[in-house]
Amino acid sequence: MPDLLPLFLNLCGRRVVLVGAGPVAAQKLPQLLAAGADVLVVAPEVHPAIAASPVTIERRPFTPSDLDGAWLVVAAAPPAINREVAAAAEVRQLLVNAVDDPPNASAYLGGVVRRDGVTVAISTSGAAPAIAGLMREAIDAVLPRDLRDWMHVAGDERIVWKRDGVPMEQRRPLLLQALNRLYEDRELVKP
């Protein structure tokens, strides 16, 4: 398999079809809702956590027309159903995340760390989700606790760089200097 292209999607207000509504689908649904997706769930049986969610639910088997108007598909059904979903998505040029089913996937959700406006995602191309989970925990442990301050500094610096036309290649060293000043200033105020 070639290298995957890491990509963050803006799904706010966009239709995402979740095929399957068991425990695995129930684990994926909160991420979709947090992204503001307009979720349609299609499955004959629905997990109680999904039934209690603010989503549209079609309690029936999947049909290819369920994908009409979708931006993304999450297939969390048995492999035979995931294959049907993947085939219908391919015709419509839609990306499919087939949960724990790499042969039927064209998109992979990875381990994710979200803190203070920063999102870090880890992928193993669907080959070892447990490794992605362990790496997520490790990365979360080493991220600076004052990441919110880093984001404020970076945002303030970006305004100045854009105003002054600072070339992209000069921005990282300037940001590092600004972040170092953040800690130098803290050292000056210590008793």
PyMOL CGO cylinders between C-alpha atoms (Angstrom):
from pymol import cmd
from pymol.cgo import CYLINDER

trace = [
    CYLINDER, 0.00, 0.00, 0.00, 1.33, 3.49, -0.79, 0.3, 1, 1, 1, 1, 1, 1,
    CYLINDER, 1.33, 3.49, -0.79, 1.72, 6.09, 1.96, 0.3, 1, 1, 1, 1, 1, 1,
    CYLINDER, 1.72, 6.09, 1.96, -1.55, 7.54, 3.21, 0.3, 1, 1, 1, 1, 1, 1,
    CYLINDER, -1.55, 7.54, 3.21, -2.28, 11.24, 2.95, 0.3, 1, 1, 1, 1, 1, 1,
    CYLINDER, -2.28, 11.24, 2.95, -3.01, 12.61, 6.46, 0.3, 1, 1, 1, 1, 1, 1,
    CYLINDER, -3.01, 12.61, 6.46, -6.08, 14.79, 6.23, 0.3, 1, 1, 1, 1, 1, 1,
    CYLINDER, -6.08, 14.79, 6.23, -8.41, 16.58, 8.64, 0.3, 1, 1, 1, 1, 1, 1,
    CYLINDER, -8.41, 16.58, 8.64, -11.99, 16.96, 7.43, 0.3, 1, 1, 1, 1, 1, 1,
    CYLINDER, -11.99, 16.96, 7.43, -14.51, 19.71, 8.12, 0.3, 1, 1, 1, 1, 1, 1,
    CYLINDER, -14.51, 19.71, 8.12, -17.73, 17.71, 8.42, 0.3, 1, 1, 1, 1, 1, 1,
    CYLINDER, -17.73, 17.71, 8.42, -19.79, 20.42, 10.08, 0.3, 1, 1, 1, 1, 1, 1,
    CYLINDER, -19.79, 20.42, 10.08, -23.33, 20.21, 8.69, 0.3, 1, 1, 1, 1, 1, 1,
    CYLINDER, -23.33, 20.21, 8.69, -22.28, 17.62, 6.11, 0.3, 1, 1, 1, 1, 1, 1,
    CYLINDER, -22.28, 17.62, 6.11, -23.96, 14.24, 5.72, 0.3, 1, 1, 1, 1, 1, 1,
    CYLINDER, -23.96, 14.24, 5.72, -22.03, 11.24, 7.01, 0.3, 1, 1, 1, 1, 1, 1,
    CYLINDER, -22.03, 11.24, 7.01, -23.61, 7.82, 6.65, 0.3, 1, 1, 1, 1, 1, 1,
    CYLINDER, -23.61, 7.82, 6.65, -22.87, 5.33, 9.42, 0.3, 1, 1, 1, 1, 1, 1,
    CYLINDER, -22.87, 5.33, 9.42, -23.73, 1.81, 8.26, 0.3, 1, 1, 1, 1, 1, 1,
    CYLINDER, -23.73, 1.81, 8.26, -24.12, -0.49, 11.22, 0.3, 1, 1, 1, 1, 1, 1,
    CYLINDER, -24.12, -0.49, 11.22, -25.30, 0.43, 14.70, 0.3, 1, 1, 1, 1, 1, 1,
    CYLINDER, -25.30, 0.43, 14.70, -23.65, -2.00, 17.09, 0.3, 1, 1, 1, 1, 1, 1,
    CYLINDER, -23.65, -2.00, 17.09, -21.10, -1.33, 19.84, 0.3, 1, 1, 1, 1, 1, 1,
    CYLINDER, -21.10, -1.33, 19.84, -18.31, -0.47, 17.35, 0.3, 1, 1, 1, 1, 1, 1,
    CYLINDER, -18.31, -0.47, 17.35, -20.52, 2.06, 15.56, 0.3, 1, 1, 1, 1, 1, 1,
    CYLINDER, -20.52, 2.06, 15.56, -21.48, 3.47, 18.97, 0.3, 1, 1, 1, 1, 1, 1,
    CYLINDER, -21.48, 3.47, 18.97, -17.78, 4.12, 19.62, 0.3, 1, 1, 1, 1, 1, 1,
    CYLINDER, -17.78, 4.12, 19.62, -17.34, 5.96, 16.29, 0.3, 1, 1, 1, 1, 1, 1,
    CYLINDER, -17.34, 5.96, 16.29, -20.47, 8.10, 16.58, 0.3, 1, 1, 1, 1, 1, 1,
    CYLINDER, -20.47, 8.10, 16.58, -19.20, 10.59, 19.22, 0.3, 1, 1, 1, 1, 1, 1,
    CYLINDER, -19.20, 10.59, 19.22, -16.29, 11.61, 16.94, 0.3, 1, 1, 1, 1, 1, 1,
    CYLINDER, -16.29, 11.61, 16.94, -18.70, 12.28, 14.10, 0.3, 1, 1, 1, 1, 1, 1,
    CYLINDER, -18.70, 12.28, 14.10, -21.03, 14.30, 16.31, 0.3, 1, 1, 1, 1, 1, 1,
    CYLINDER, -21.03, 14.30, 16.31, -18.11, 16.27, 17.79, 0.3, 1, 1, 1, 1, 1, 1,
    CYLINDER, -18.11, 16.27, 17.79, -17.15, 17.18, 14.22, 0.3, 1, 1, 1, 1, 1, 1,
    CYLINDER, -17.15, 17.18, 14.22, -20.66, 18.55, 13.69, 0.3, 1, 1, 1, 1, 1, 1,
    CYLINDER, -20.66, 18.55, 13.69, -21.57, 15.95, 11.08, 0.3, 1, 1, 1, 1, 1, 1,
    CYLINDER, -21.57, 15.95, 11.08, -25.18, 15.40, 10.04, 0.3, 1, 1, 1, 1, 1, 1,
    CYLINDER, -25.18, 15.40, 10.04, -25.23, 11.65, 10.70, 0.3, 1, 1, 1, 1, 1, 1,
    CYLINDER, -25.23, 11.65, 10.70, -27.56, 9.13, 9.07, 0.3, 1, 1, 1, 1, 1, 1,
    CYLINDER, -27.56, 9.13, 9.07, -27.40, 5.69, 10.71, 0.3, 1, 1, 1, 1, 1, 1,
    CYLINDER, -27.40, 5.69, 10.71, -28.57, 2.71, 8.67, 0.3, 1, 1, 1, 1, 1, 1,
    CYLINDER, -28.57, 2.71, 8.67, -28.94, -0.65, 10.40, 0.3, 1, 1, 1, 1, 1, 1,
    CYLINDER, -28.94, -0.65, 10.40, -31.64, -3.19, 11.19, 0.3, 1, 1, 1, 1, 1, 1,
    CYLINDER, -31.64, -3.19, 11.19, -30.67, -3.29, 14.89, 0.3, 1, 1, 1, 1, 1, 1,
    CYLINDER, -30.67, -3.29, 14.89, -29.57, -0.19, 16.82, 0.3, 1, 1, 1, 1, 1, 1,
    CYLINDER, -29.57, -0.19, 16.82, -27.38, -0.01, 19.94, 0.3, 1, 1, 1, 1, 1, 1,
    CYLINDER, -27.38, -0.01, 19.94, -29.09, 1.92, 22.78, 0.3, 1, 1, 1, 1, 1, 1,
    CYLINDER, -29.09, 1.92, 22.78, -26.34, 4.57, 22.82, 0.3, 1, 1, 1, 1, 1, 1,
    CYLINDER, -26.34, 4.57, 22.82, -26.99, 5.30, 19.15, 0.3, 1, 1, 1, 1, 1, 1,
    CYLINDER, -26.99, 5.30, 19.15, -30.77, 5.27, 19.60, 0.3, 1, 1, 1, 1, 1, 1,
    CYLINDER, -30.77, 5.27, 19.60, -30.38, 7.96, 22.28, 0.3, 1, 1, 1, 1, 1, 1,
    CYLINDER, -30.38, 7.96, 22.28, -28.18, 10.16, 20.04, 0.3, 1, 1, 1, 1, 1, 1,
    CYLINDER, -28.18, 10.16, 20.04, -29.32, 13.15, 17.97, 0.3, 1, 1, 1, 1, 1, 1,
    CYLINDER, -29.32, 13.15, 17.97, -29.01, 11.36, 14.63, 0.3, 1, 1, 1, 1, 1, 1,
    CYLINDER, -29.01, 11.36, 14.63, -31.35, 10.21, 11.90, 0.3, 1, 1, 1, 1, 1, 1,
    CYLINDER, -31.35, 10.21, 11.90, -31.85, 6.45, 12.12, 0.3, 1, 1, 1, 1, 1, 1,
    CYLINDER, -31.85, 6.45, 12.12, -33.12, 4.15, 9.37, 0.3, 1, 1, 1, 1, 1, 1,
    CYLINDER, -33.12, 4.15, 9.37, -33.84, 0.74, 10.96, 0.3, 1, 1, 1, 1, 1, 1,
    CYLINDER, -33.84, 0.74, 10.96, -33.38, -1.44, 7.89, 0.3, 1, 1, 1, 1, 1, 1,
    CYLINDER, -33.38, -1.44, 7.89, -30.65, -3.03, 5.76, 0.3, 1, 1, 1, 1, 1, 1,
    CYLINDER, -30.65, -3.03, 5.76, -28.26, -0.84, 3.78, 0.3, 1, 1, 1, 1, 1, 1,
    CYLINDER, -28.26, -0.84, 3.78, -29.10, 0.16, 0.22, 0.3, 1, 1, 1, 1, 1, 1,
    CYLINDER, -29.10, 0.16, 0.22, -26.65, 1.93, -2.12, 0.3, 1, 1, 1, 1, 1, 1,
    CYLINDER, -26.65, 1.93, -2.12, -28.95, 4.97, -2.41, 0.3, 1, 1, 1, 1, 1, 1,
    CYLINDER, -28.95, 4.97, -2.41, -28.30, 5.63, 1.32, 0.3, 1, 1, 1, 1, 1, 1,
    CYLINDER, -28.30, 5.63, 1.32, -25.01, 7.17, 0.18, 0.3, 1, 1, 1, 1, 1, 1,
    CYLINDER, -25.01, 7.17, 0.18, -26.61, 9.75, -2.11, 0.3, 1, 1, 1, 1, 1, 1,
    CYLINDER, -26.61, 9.75, -2.11, -25.64, 13.21, -0.88, 0.3, 1, 1, 1, 1, 1, 1,
    CYLINDER, -25.64, 13.21, -0.88, -23.07, 11.92, 1.62, 0.3, 1, 1, 1, 1, 1, 1,
    CYLINDER, -23.07, 11.92, 1.62, -19.60, 13.38, 2.09, 0.3, 1, 1, 1, 1, 1, 1,
    CYLINDER, -19.60, 13.38, 2.09, -18.18, 10.42, 4.01, 0.3, 1, 1, 1, 1, 1, 1,
    CYLINDER, -18.18, 10.42, 4.01, -19.19, 6.87, 4.89, 0.3, 1, 1, 1, 1, 1, 1,
    CYLINDER, -19.19, 6.87, 4.89, -18.35, 4.89, 8.01, 0.3, 1, 1, 1, 1, 1, 1,
    CYLINDER, -18.35, 4.89, 8.01, -18.98, 1.18, 7.58, 0.3, 1, 1, 1, 1, 1, 1,
    CYLINDER, -18.98, 1.18, 7.58, -19.22, -0.56, 10.95, 0.3, 1, 1, 1, 1, 1, 1,
    CYLINDER, -19.22, -0.56, 10.95, -21.08, -3.65, 9.81, 0.3, 1, 1, 1, 1, 1, 1,
    CYLINDER, -21.08, -3.65, 9.81, -20.00, -7.24, 9.11, 0.3, 1, 1, 1, 1, 1, 1,
    CYLINDER, -20.00, -7.24, 9.11, -17.42, -7.56, 6.28, 0.3, 1, 1, 1, 1, 1, 1,
    CYLINDER, -17.42, -7.56, 6.28, -20.00, -8.66, 3.68, 0.3, 1, 1, 1, 1, 1, 1,
    CYLINDER, -20.00, -8.66, 3.68, -22.05, -5.51, 4.29, 0.3, 1, 1, 1, 1, 1, 1,
    CYLINDER, -22.05, -5.51, 4.29, -18.89, -3.39, 4.40, 0.3, 1, 1, 1, 1, 1, 1,
    CYLINDER, -18.89, -3.39, 4.40, -18.01, -4.74, 0.93, 0.3, 1, 1, 1, 1, 1, 1,
    CYLINDER, -18.01, -4.74, 0.93, -21.41, -3.64, -0.37, 0.3, 1, 1, 1, 1, 1, 1,
    CYLINDER, -21.41, -3.64, -0.37, -20.92, -0.21, 1.20, 0.3, 1, 1, 1, 1, 1, 1,
    CYLINDER, -20.92, -0.21, 1.20, -17.41, 0.11, -0.26, 0.3, 1, 1, 1, 1, 1, 1,
    CYLINDER, -17.41, 0.11, -0.26, -18.66, -0.81, -3.76, 0.3, 1, 1, 1, 1, 1, 1,
    CYLINDER, -18.66, -0.81, -3.76, -21.52, 1.70, -3.58, 0.3, 1, 1, 1, 1, 1, 1,
    CYLINDER, -21.52, 1.70, -3.58, -19.15, 4.38, -2.27, 0.3, 1, 1, 1, 1, 1, 1,
    CYLINDER, -19.15, 4.38, -2.27, -16.60, 3.73, -5.02, 0.3, 1, 1, 1, 1, 1, 1,
    CYLINDER, -16.60, 3.73, -5.02, -19.23, 4.40, -7.71, 0.3, 1, 1, 1, 1, 1, 1,
    CYLINDER, -19.23, 4.40, -7.71, -20.07, 7.70, -5.97, 0.3, 1, 1, 1, 1, 1, 1,
    CYLINDER, -20.07, 7.70, -5.97, -16.40, 8.63, -5.37, 0.3, 1, 1, 1, 1, 1, 1,
    CYLINDER, -16.40, 8.63, -5.37, -16.91, 8.66, -1.60, 0.3, 1, 1, 1, 1, 1, 1,
    CYLINDER, -16.91, 8.66, -1.60, -14.32, 7.79, 1.00, 0.3, 1, 1, 1, 1, 1, 1,
    CYLINDER, -14.32, 7.79, 1.00, -15.17, 4.90, 3.32, 0.3, 1, 1, 1, 1, 1, 1,
    CYLINDER, -15.17, 4.90, 3.32, -13.85, 4.22, 6.77, 0.3, 1, 1, 1, 1, 1, 1,
    CYLINDER, -13.85, 4.22, 6.77, -14.53, 0.50, 7.20, 0.3, 1, 1, 1, 1, 1, 1,
    CYLINDER, -14.53, 0.50, 7.20, -14.01, -0.09, 10.91, 0.3, 1, 1, 1, 1, 1, 1,
    CYLINDER, -14.01, -0.09, 10.91, -11.42, -2.81, 11.53, 0.3, 1, 1, 1, 1, 1, 1,
    CYLINDER, -11.42, -2.81, 11.53, -11.83, -3.91, 7.91, 0.3, 1, 1, 1, 1, 1, 1,
    CYLINDER, -11.83, -3.91, 7.91, -8.87, -2.47, 5.89, 0.3, 1, 1, 1, 1, 1, 1,
    CYLINDER, -8.87, -2.47, 5.89, -9.68, -4.25, 2.60, 0.3, 1, 1, 1, 1, 1, 1,
    CYLINDER, -9.68, -4.25, 2.60, -13.00, -2.36, 2.43, 0.3, 1, 1, 1, 1, 1, 1,
    CYLINDER, -13.00, -2.36, 2.43, -11.61, 1.01, 3.52, 0.3, 1, 1, 1, 1, 1, 1,
    CYLINDER, -11.61, 1.01, 3.52, -10.36, 3.99, 1.56, 0.3, 1, 1, 1, 1, 1, 1,
    CYLINDER, -10.36, 3.99, 1.56, -10.04, 6.18, 4.68, 0.3, 1, 1, 1, 1, 1, 1,
    CYLINDER, -10.04, 6.18, 4.68, -8.73, 5.30, 8.13, 0.3, 1, 1, 1, 1, 1, 1,
    CYLINDER, -8.73, 5.30, 8.13, -9.54, 6.95, 11.43, 0.3, 1, 1, 1, 1, 1, 1,
    CYLINDER, -9.54, 6.95, 11.43, -6.49, 6.94, 13.68, 0.3, 1, 1, 1, 1, 1, 1,
    CYLINDER, -6.49, 6.94, 13.68, -5.65, 7.47, 17.29, 0.3, 1, 1, 1, 1, 1, 1,
    CYLINDER, -5.65, 7.47, 17.29, -6.35, 11.11, 18.16, 0.3, 1, 1, 1, 1, 1, 1,
    CYLINDER, -6.35, 11.11, 18.16, -5.10, 13.49, 20.83, 0.3, 1, 1, 1, 1, 1, 1,
    CYLINDER, -5.10, 13.49, 20.83, -7.04, 16.77, 21.14, 0.3, 1, 1, 1, 1, 1, 1,
    CYLINDER, -7.04, 16.77, 21.14, -5.91, 19.44, 23.52, 0.3, 1, 1, 1, 1, 1, 1,
    CYLINDER, -5.91, 19.44, 23.52, -6.23, 23.23, 23.57, 0.3, 1, 1, 1, 1, 1, 1,
    CYLINDER, -6.23, 23.23, 23.57, -6.85, 23.62, 19.85, 0.3, 1, 1, 1, 1, 1, 1,
    CYLINDER, -6.85, 23.62, 19.85, -4.20, 21.11, 18.77, 0.3, 1, 1, 1, 1, 1, 1,
    CYLINDER, -4.20, 21.11, 18.77, -5.13, 17.80, 17.17, 0.3, 1, 1, 1, 1, 1, 1,
    CYLINDER, -5.13, 17.80, 17.17, -2.58, 15.03, 16.64, 0.3, 1, 1, 1, 1, 1, 1,
    CYLINDER, -2.58, 15.03, 16.64, -3.64, 11.93, 14.72, 0.3, 1, 1, 1, 1, 1, 1,
    CYLINDER, -3.64, 11.93, 14.72, -1.76, 8.65, 14.42, 0.3, 1, 1, 1, 1, 1, 1,
    CYLINDER, -1.76, 8.65, 14.42, -2.36, 6.01, 11.77, 0.3, 1, 1, 1, 1, 1, 1,
    CYLINDER, -2.36, 6.01, 11.77, -1.02, 2.53, 11.13, 0.3, 1, 1, 1, 1, 1, 1,
    CYLINDER, -1.02, 2.53, 11.13, -2.92, 2.32, 7.82, 0.3, 1, 1, 1, 1, 1, 1,
    CYLINDER, -2.92, 2.32, 7.82, -5.45, 0.10, 9.53, 0.3, 1, 1, 1, 1, 1, 1,
    CYLINDER, -5.45, 0.10, 9.53, -2.84, -2.60, 10.22, 0.3, 1, 1, 1, 1, 1, 1,
    CYLINDER, -2.84, -2.60, 10.22, -2.43, -2.16, 13.99, 0.3, 1, 1, 1, 1, 1, 1,
    CYLINDER, -2.43, -2.16, 13.99, -5.04, 0.05, 15.68, 0.3, 1, 1, 1, 1, 1, 1,
    CYLINDER, -5.04, 0.05, 15.68, -3.73, -0.92, 19.13, 0.3, 1, 1, 1, 1, 1, 1,
    CYLINDER, -3.73, -0.92, 19.13, -0.33, 0.58, 18.27, 0.3, 1, 1, 1, 1, 1, 1,
    CYLINDER, -0.33, 0.58, 18.27, -2.05, 3.82, 17.26, 0.3, 1, 1, 1, 1, 1, 1,
    CYLINDER, -2.05, 3.82, 17.26, -3.84, 3.82, 20.62, 0.3, 1, 1, 1, 1, 1, 1,
    CYLINDER, -3.84, 3.82, 20.62, -0.60, 3.30, 22.55, 0.3, 1, 1, 1, 1, 1, 1,
    CYLINDER, -0.60, 3.30, 22.55, 1.12, 6.04, 20.57, 0.3, 1, 1, 1, 1, 1, 1,
    CYLINDER, 1.12, 6.04, 20.57, -1.83, 8.36, 21.26, 0.3, 1, 1, 1, 1, 1, 1,
    CYLINDER, -1.83, 8.36, 21.26, -1.36, 7.85, 24.99, 0.3, 1, 1, 1, 1, 1, 1,
    CYLINDER, -1.36, 7.85, 24.99, 2.40, 8.41, 24.72, 0.3, 1, 1, 1, 1, 1, 1,
    CYLINDER, 2.40, 8.41, 24.72, 2.03, 11.60, 22.70, 0.3, 1, 1, 1, 1, 1, 1,
    CYLINDER, 2.03, 11.60, 22.70, -0.59, 12.93, 25.11, 0.3, 1, 1, 1, 1, 1, 1,
    CYLINDER, -0.59, 12.93, 25.11, 1.84, 12.34, 27.98, 0.3, 1, 1, 1, 1, 1, 1,
    CYLINDER, 1.84, 12.34, 27.98, 4.64, 14.38, 26.36, 0.3, 1, 1, 1, 1, 1, 1,
    CYLINDER, 4.64, 14.38, 26.36, 2.64, 17.31, 25.00, 0.3, 1, 1, 1, 1, 1, 1,
    CYLINDER, 2.64, 17.31, 25.00, 3.30, 20.46, 27.01, 0.3, 1, 1, 1, 1, 1, 1,
    CYLINDER, 3.30, 20.46, 27.01, 0.73, 21.12, 29.73, 0.3, 1, 1, 1, 1, 1, 1,
    CYLINDER, 0.73, 21.12, 29.73, 0.72, 24.79, 28.77, 0.3, 1, 1, 1, 1, 1, 1,
    CYLINDER, 0.72, 24.79, 28.77, -0.19, 24.10, 25.15, 0.3, 1, 1, 1, 1, 1, 1,
    CYLINDER, -0.19, 24.10, 25.15, -2.95, 26.71, 25.37, 0.3, 1, 1, 1, 1, 1, 1,
    CYLINDER, -2.95, 26.71, 25.37, -0.25, 29.35, 25.93, 0.3, 1, 1, 1, 1, 1, 1,
    CYLINDER, -0.25, 29.35, 25.93, 1.67, 28.04, 22.92, 0.3, 1, 1, 1, 1, 1, 1,
    CYLINDER, 1.67, 28.04, 22.92, -1.47, 28.42, 20.80, 0.3, 1, 1, 1, 1, 1, 1,
    CYLINDER, -1.47, 28.42, 20.80, -1.99, 32.00, 21.96, 0.3, 1, 1, 1, 1, 1, 1,
    CYLINDER, -1.99, 32.00, 21.96, 1.64, 32.89, 21.18, 0.3, 1, 1, 1, 1, 1, 1,
    CYLINDER, 1.64, 32.89, 21.18, 1.43, 31.21, 17.77, 0.3, 1, 1, 1, 1, 1, 1,
    CYLINDER, 1.43, 31.21, 17.77, -1.83, 33.01, 16.94, 0.3, 1, 1, 1, 1, 1, 1,
    CYLINDER, -1.83, 33.01, 16.94, -0.41, 36.39, 17.93, 0.3, 1, 1, 1, 1, 1, 1,
    CYLINDER, -0.41, 36.39, 17.93, 2.79, 35.78, 15.96, 0.3, 1, 1, 1, 1, 1, 1,
    CYLINDER, 2.79, 35.78, 15.96, 0.86, 34.67, 12.88, 0.3, 1, 1, 1, 1, 1, 1,
    CYLINDER, 0.86, 34.67, 12.88, -1.04, 37.96, 12.80, 0.3, 1, 1, 1, 1, 1, 1,
    CYLINDER, -1.04, 37.96, 12.80, 2.27, 39.84, 12.79, 0.3, 1, 1, 1, 1, 1, 1,
    CYLINDER, 2.27, 39.84, 12.79, 3.85, 37.58, 10.16, 0.3, 1, 1, 1, 1, 1, 1,
    CYLINDER, 3.85, 37.58, 10.16, 0.91, 37.95, 7.81, 0.3, 1, 1, 1, 1, 1, 1,
    CYLINDER, 0.91, 37.95, 7.81, 0.83, 41.71, 8.33, 0.3, 1, 1, 1, 1, 1, 1,
    CYLINDER, 0.83, 41.71, 8.33, 4.58, 42.00, 7.71, 0.3, 1, 1, 1, 1, 1, 1,
    CYLINDER, 4.58, 42.00, 7.71, 4.71, 39.48, 4.85, 0.3, 1, 1, 1, 1, 1, 1,
    CYLINDER, 4.71, 39.48, 4.85, 7.13, 37.13, 6.65, 0.3, 1, 1, 1, 1, 1, 1,
    CYLINDER, 7.13, 37.13, 6.65, 7.91, 34.18, 4.32, 0.3, 1, 1, 1, 1, 1, 1,
    CYLINDER, 7.91, 34.18, 4.32, 6.73, 30.74, 5.46, 0.3, 1, 1, 1, 1, 1, 1,
    CYLINDER, 6.73, 30.74, 5.46, 10.25, 29.34, 5.78, 0.3, 1, 1, 1, 1, 1, 1,
    CYLINDER, 10.25, 29.34, 5.78, 11.15, 32.03, 8.35, 0.3, 1, 1, 1, 1, 1, 1,
    CYLINDER, 11.15, 32.03, 8.35, 8.12, 31.46, 10.59, 0.3, 1, 1, 1, 1, 1, 1,
    CYLINDER, 8.12, 31.46, 10.59, 9.15, 28.32, 12.50, 0.3, 1, 1, 1, 1, 1, 1,
    CYLINDER, 9.15, 28.32, 12.50, 12.41, 29.78, 13.81, 0.3, 1, 1, 1, 1, 1, 1,
    CYLINDER, 12.41, 29.78, 13.81, 10.52, 32.94, 14.79, 0.3, 1, 1, 1, 1, 1, 1,
    CYLINDER, 10.52, 32.94, 14.79, 7.88, 30.88, 16.58, 0.3, 1, 1, 1, 1, 1, 1,
    CYLINDER, 7.88, 30.88, 16.58, 10.53, 28.95, 18.47, 0.3, 1, 1, 1, 1, 1, 1,
    CYLINDER, 10.53, 28.95, 18.47, 12.06, 32.24, 19.61, 0.3, 1, 1, 1, 1, 1, 1,
    CYLINDER, 12.06, 32.24, 19.61, 8.65, 33.51, 20.74, 0.3, 1, 1, 1, 1, 1, 1,
    CYLINDER, 8.65, 33.51, 20.74, 7.96, 30.30, 22.67, 0.3, 1, 1, 1, 1, 1, 1,
    CYLINDER, 7.96, 30.30, 22.67, 11.38, 30.51, 24.33, 0.3, 1, 1, 1, 1, 1, 1,
    CYLINDER, 11.38, 30.51, 24.33, 10.52, 34.07, 25.41, 0.3, 1, 1, 1, 1, 1, 1,
    CYLINDER, 10.52, 34.07, 25.41, 7.37, 32.71, 27.01, 0.3, 1, 1, 1, 1, 1, 1,
    CYLINDER, 7.37, 32.71, 27.01, 9.52, 30.61, 29.35, 0.3, 1, 1, 1, 1, 1, 1,
    CYLINDER, 9.52, 30.61, 29.35, 12.13, 33.33, 29.85, 0.3, 1, 1, 1, 1, 1, 1,
    CYLINDER, 12.13, 33.33, 29.85, 9.36, 35.69, 30.96, 0.3, 1, 1, 1, 1, 1, 1,
    CYLINDER, 9.36, 35.69, 30.96, 8.12, 33.10, 33.45, 0.3, 1, 1, 1, 1, 1, 1,
    CYLINDER, 8.12, 33.10, 33.45, 11.63, 32.70, 34.88, 0.3, 1, 1, 1, 1, 1, 1,
    CYLINDER, 11.63, 32.70, 34.88, 11.80, 36.47, 35.44, 0.3, 1, 1, 1, 1, 1, 1,
    CYLINDER, 11.80, 36.47, 35.44, 8.62, 36.51, 37.55, 0.3, 1, 1, 1, 1, 1, 1,
    CYLINDER, 8.62, 36.51, 37.55, 9.63, 33.62, 39.83, 0.3, 1, 1, 1, 1, 1, 1,
    CYLINDER, 9.63, 33.62, 39.83, 10.32, 34.71, 43.44, 0.3, 1, 1, 1, 1, 1, 1,
]
cmd.load_cgo(trace, "trace")
